[in-house]
Amino acid sequence: MTQEIGERAQLILKTLVESYIREGQPVGSRLLARDSGLDLSPATIRNIMIDLEELGMVASPHTSAGRIPTAKGYRLFVDALLTVQPPDSGDMVRLKNQLNPGVSAENLLESASSMLSSITRMAGLVMVPRREHTVLRQIEFLPLSGDNRVLVIVVINGHEVQNRVIQPRRRYSESELQQAANYLNTMFAGKDLPTIRNCLLSEMGAARETLNGMMQTAVEMAEEIFAPVPSDAQGRASAVGGRMPGAAEPGYLLAGQTNLMDFAELSSVDKLRQLFEAFNQKRDMLDLLDQCMRAEAAQVFIGAESGYKALDECSIVTAPYEVEGQVVGVLGVIGPTRMAYHRVIPLVDVTAKLLGAALNQR
């Protein structure tokens, strides 16, 4: 795209974009003559601006004689003219302190999204890792006092421990729960969760009437834990407990979406409604994040490039994060197209690396 315009026009565009990102106001020829460092008259700069406008790089708001960048102008700026800055030392210290491998994986993901939001003052999101192979190692049941509730403790993939409270149809004794856990560990330890669910739905479900009391208890417990969550319940935890591995997990964690209300270009009620509906629905965002998982480095979607109308006034900067050499998720920042790309891109990239390192150390 840089072949379309000469070096002078590129420098004028770079100066214009940087000024608009910094000030949020249309940029006039006098300011560009002063800040570009080129020994050009305002008239010459106006002619260059007309050329840039004809190429679709800048536009003239009807309220001002100055110009603002278009999505095409931002794209050229990001791809060819941007000078990135490494995160400052204070931000690095905050990130390293928050992304502490001593906490749970869920806390690490939440910290990453909140830190991205806090540092950029935009919305931070982190995709929950996709588990292609989630293997059951051990399961335990503990009765809780007061009603039928049961605490389920599950060990998966070697050493990751997850808990959930379920509420079966009747109260079970500690002895019944111990027998059920022993049976399930014997039957399913070492198997992945899709295999366990398929077995429950086919073989054991079809023969339910032939099962003895202990096996019926085990089946009911397993169905409570491993049954797939309906698609319309994605992103919501159980009413009586947290999510379990293999169930439909929240696709991503989002923090600071209300920060977007502070940007004039996104502050209309209609735009905010569309944005928040997209965040809540999740499907479109997850499709976009799935695309980003195939990238090897940071990616930037500007305006309509995302393919989703609700994000037409936004830019999204993403980077994949890895565990044991495999990309398992994506994190990023959502903000207006007028974002400080020079600062956000390296911040997203380093956060992805730190999150992956912390998850690996666990």
C-alpha positions in Angstrom: 0.0 0.0 0.0 2.9 2.4 0.6 3.5 2.3 -3.2 0.3 4.4 -3.6 1.8 7.4 -1.9 5.3 9.0 -1.8 7.5 9.6 1.2 6.3 13.1 1.8 2.7 11.9 1.9 3.6 9.0 4.2 5.2 11.4 6.6 2.2 13.8 6.5 -0.1 10.8 7.1 2.0 9.6 10.0 2.0 13.0 11.6 -1.8 13.4 11.1 -2.6 9.9 12.6 -0.3 10.5 15.6 -1.8 13.9 16.2 -5.4 12.6 16.0 -4.7 9.7 18.3 -3.1 12.1 20.8 -5.7 14.9 20.6 -8.8 13.5 19.2 -9.4 16.5 17.0 -9.3 16.9 13.2 -5.9 17.9 12.0 -5.3 21.0 9.8 -2.5 21.9 7.4 -0.9 24.5 9.6 -0.4 22.0 12.4 1.0 19.4 9.9 3.4 22.0 8.5 4.7 22.6 12.0 4.9 19.1 13.3 5.9 17.1 10.2 9.4 18.5 10.0 9.0 19.1 6.3 9.9 22.4 4.8 6.6 22.7 3.0 4.0 25.5 2.9 0.5 25.0 4.2 -0.8 25.1 0.6 1.5 22.3 -0.5 0.4 20.2 2.5 -3.3 21.0 1.7 -2.6 19.5 -1.8 -1.1 16.4 -0.3 -4.1 16.1 2.0 -6.4 16.3 -1.0 -4.4 13.4 -2.6 -4.6 11.4 0.6 -8.4 12.0 0.8 -8.8 10.8 -2.8 -7.0 7.6 -1.9 -9.3 7.1 1.0 -6.6 7.5 3.7 -8.2 10.5 5.4 -11.6 12.1 5.5 -13.0 15.6 6.2 -15.6 15.8 9.0 -18.4 18.2 8.0 -17.7 20.3 11.1 -14.1 21.1 10.4 -11.6 21.9 7.7 -9.2 19.5 9.2 -8.9 15.8 8.4 -9.1 12.6 10.4 -7.7 9.1 9.5 -9.9 6.5 7.9 -9.7 2.8 8.6 -7.5 2.5 5.4 -5.3 5.3 6.7 -4.9 3.6 10.1 -4.1 0.3 8.3 -1.2 1.9 6.4 0.0 3.6 9.5 0.0 0.3 11.5 1.5 -1.8 8.8 4.2 0.6 7.5 4.6 3.8 9.5 4.2 2.8 13.2 7.1 3.2 15.6 6.2 0.9 18.6 7.4 1.6 22.1 8.1 -1.2 24.6 5.9 -1.1 27.7 7.4 1.2 30.4 9.1 -0.3 33.4 6.2 0.5 35.7 3.7 -1.4 33.6 6.1 -4.3 33.3 6.5 -4.5 37.1 2.7 -4.5 37.5 2.2 -7.2 34.9 4.9 -9.5 36.4 3.5 -9.0 39.9 -0.1 -9.8 38.8 0.8 -12.7 36.5 2.1 -14.8 39.3 2.4 -18.5 38.6 1.6 -19.3 42.2 -2.1 -18.6 41.7 -4.7 -20.6 39.9 -5.1 -20.7 36.1 -8.4 -18.9 36.4 -6.9 -16.1 38.5 -4.1 -15.7 36.0 -6.6 -15.3 33.1 -8.7 -12.8 35.1 -5.5 -10.9 36.1 -4.4 -10.7 32.5 -7.7 -9.2 31.3 -8.0 -6.7 34.2 -4.4 -5.6 33.7 -4.8 -5.0 30.0 -7.9 -2.9 30.8 -6.3 -1.0 33.6 -3.1 -0.1 31.7 -4.8 0.9 28.4 -8.1 2.3 29.9 -9.9 0.2 27.3 -11.5 -3.2 27.4 -9.2 -6.2 28.0 -10.1 -9.7 27.1 -8.6 -13.2 27.5 -9.8 -16.3 25.7 -10.2 -19.3 28.0 -7.8 -22.0 27.0 -9.2 -24.7 24.7 -8.7 -28.1 26.2 -8.5 -30.6 23.3 -7.6 -33.4 25.7 -8.9 -33.1 29.3 -8.2 -36.4 31.1 -9.8 -37.4 34.4 -7.3 -38.5 37.0 -9.4 -38.8 40.2 -12.8 -37.8 41.6 -14.0 -37.4 45.1 -17.4 -36.6 46.6 -18.0 -35.0 50.0 -21.5 -34.5 51.4 -22.3 -31.0 52.6 -24.5 -30.3 55.7 -28.0 -28.9 55.6 -29.4 -30.3 52.3 -28.6 -32.6 49.4 -25.6 -30.7 48.2 -22.4 -32.5 47.4 -18.9 -31.1 46.9 -17.2 -32.6 43.9 -13.4 -32.5 43.7 -11.9 -33.4 40.3 -8.2 -33.8 39.4 -7.6 -33.5 35.7 -4.5 -33.6 33.4 -2.1 -34.7 36.2 -2.5 -32.2 38.9 -5.1 -29.5 38.2 -7.8 -29.5 40.8 -11.3 -28.1 40.2 -14.3 -28.0 42.6 -18.0 -27.8 42.1 -21.1 -28.1 44.3 -23.9 -30.2 42.8 -27.4 -30.8 44.1 -28.6 -34.4 43.3 -32.3 -35.4 43.6 -31.9 -37.0 47.0 -29.4 -37.0 49.9 -26.6 -39.5 49.7 -24.6 -40.8 52.7 -20.8 -40.5 52.9 -20.5 -44.2 52.3 -22.6 -44.1 49.1 -20.6 -41.2 47.8 -17.3 -43.0 48.5 -18.5 -46.1 46.7 -19.7 -44.0 43.7 -16.3 -42.2 43.6 -14.4 -45.6 43.7 -16.6 -46.9 40.9 -16.1 -43.9 38.7 -12.3 -43.8 39.3 -12.1 -47.5 38.3 -14.2 -47.0 35.2 -13.0 -43.7 33.9 -9.6 -42.6 35.4 -7.3 -41.9 32.4 -10.1 -41.3 29.9 -10.9 -37.9 28.4 -14.1 -36.2 29.2 -15.8 -36.6 25.8 -15.3 -40.4 26.1 -16.8 -40.4 29.6 -19.8 -38.4 28.5 -20.4 -40.7 25.5 -20.2 -43.8 27.7 -22.7 -42.3 30.2 -25.1 -41.5 27.4 -24.9 -44.8 25.6 -23.9 -47.9 27.5 -24.8 -46.9 31.1 -27.8 -44.8 30.3 -29.4 -47.6 28.2 -28.9 -50.1 31.0 -30.0 -48.0 33.9 -32.8 -50.4 34.9 -30.2 -53.2 35.4 -27.8 -51.2 37.6 -27.6 -51.9 41.3 -27.9 -49.1 43.8 -24.3 -48.2 44.0 -23.9 -48.0 40.2 -27.1 -45.9 40.0 -25.6 -43.5 42.5 -22.4 -43.3 40.4 -24.4 -42.6 37.2 -26.4 -39.8 38.8 -23.3 -38.2 40.2 -21.5 -38.5 36.9 -24.4 -37.1 34.9 -24.6 -34.1 37.2 -20.9 -33.4 36.6 -20.1 -34.4 33.1 -23.3 -33.7 31.1 -22.6 -31.1 28.4 -24.0 -27.6 29.2 -26.7 -26.5 26.7 -25.5 -24.1 24.1 -27.7 -21.3 25.4 -26.0 -21.5 28.8 -22.5 -20.9 27.6 -20.7 -18.3 29.6 -22.9 -18.8 32.7 -21.8 -20.8 35.8 -24.1 -23.3 37.4 -26.6 -21.9 39.8 -25.1 -24.1 42.6 -21.5 -24.3 41.6 -18.7 -23.4 39.2 -17.9 -24.9 35.8 -16.2 -28.2 35.4 -13.6 -29.2 32.8 -15.2 -30.3 29.6 -18.4 -28.5 30.2 -19.1 -25.4 28.1 -16.7 -22.9 29.6 -17.0 -19.1 29.2 -15.3 -18.4 25.9 -13.5 -15.4 27.2 -13.1 -13.1 30.1 -13.7 -9.4 29.5 -12.8 -6.6 31.8 -13.2 -2.8 31.6 -15.9 -2.7 28.8 -17.4 0.4 30.5 -14.1 2.2 29.8 -15.3 2.4 26.2 -18.1 4.8 27.3 -15.3 7.4 27.9 -14.5 7.7 24.1 -16.7 10.2 22.3 -16.7 8.1 19.1 -18.2 5.1 20.9 -20.4 7.0 23.5 -23.7 7.0 21.6 -26.4 4.9 23.2 -26.9 2.9 19.9 -23.2 2.1 19.5 -22.8 1.1 23.1 -25.9 -1.1 23.0 -24.5 -2.9 19.9 -21.1 -3.3 21.5 -22.4 -4.7 24.8 -24.8 -7.1 23.0 -21.8 -8.4 21.0 -19.9 -8.9 24.2 -22.7 -10.7 25.9 -23.6 -12.9 23.0 -19.9 -14.0 22.7 -20.4 -16.1 19.5 -19.1 -13.4 17.1 -16.2 -12.5 19.4 -15.2 -16.1 19.8 -15.2 -16.6 16.0 -12.9 -13.6 15.7 -10.6 -14.9 18.5 -10.5 -18.4 16.8 -9.1 -16.7 13.7 -6.4 -15.0 15.8 -5.3 -18.4 17.3 -3.7 -19.2 13.9 -1.5 -16.1 14.0 2.1 -16.3 15.1 2.2 -12.7 16.5 0.1 -9.8 17.4 -2.8 -9.0 15.0 -4.7 -5.8 14.6 -8.3 -5.5 13.3 -9.3 -2.0 12.4 -13.0 -1.0 12.0 -14.9 -3.2 9.6 -11.9 -5.6 9.2 -13.3 -7.6 12.0 -16.3 -8.5 9.9 -18.9 -7.6 12.7 -20.9 -4.4 12.4 -20.9 -3.8 16.2 -17.1 -3.4 16.0 -17.1 -1.1 13.0 -15.9 1.9 15.1 -13.4 -0.2 17.1 -9.9 -1.7 16.8 -8.9 -5.0 18.3 -5.3 -5.9 19.1 -4.7 -9.6 19.9 -1.8 -11.9 20.5 -1.9 -15.7 21.1 -0.5 -17.3 24.2 1.1 -20.7 24.5 1.3 -23.5 27.0 3.9 -26.2 26.5 4.6 -24.9 23.0 1.0 -25.0 21.9 -1.3 -22.0 21.3 -4.2 -22.5 23.7 -5.8 -19.0 23.6 -5.7 -15.4 22.6 -5.8 -12.2 24.6 -6.2 -8.6 23.5 -7.5 -5.1 23.9 -10.7 -3.6 22.4 -10.9 0.2 21.9 -11.7 2.9 19.4 -9.9 3.0 16.1 -8.2 6.1 17.7 -6.1 4.0 20.0 -2.4 4.4 20.8 -1.2 1.5 18.7 2.4 2.2 19.4 1.8 1.4 23.0 -1.1 -1.1 22.9 0.5 -3.6 20.4 3.7 -4.3 22.4 1.7 -4.3 25.6 -0.6 -7.0 24.3 2.3 -9.0 22.9 4.3 -9.0 26.2 1.2 -9.8 28.3 0.6 -12.9 26.1 4.2 -14.0 26.7 4.0 -13.4 30.4 0.6 -15.2 30.7 2.0 -18.2 28.8 5.1 -18.3 30.9 3.0 -18.2 34.2 0.7 -21.0 33.0 3.7 -23.1 32.0 5.3 -22.7 35.4 2.2 -24.0 37.1 
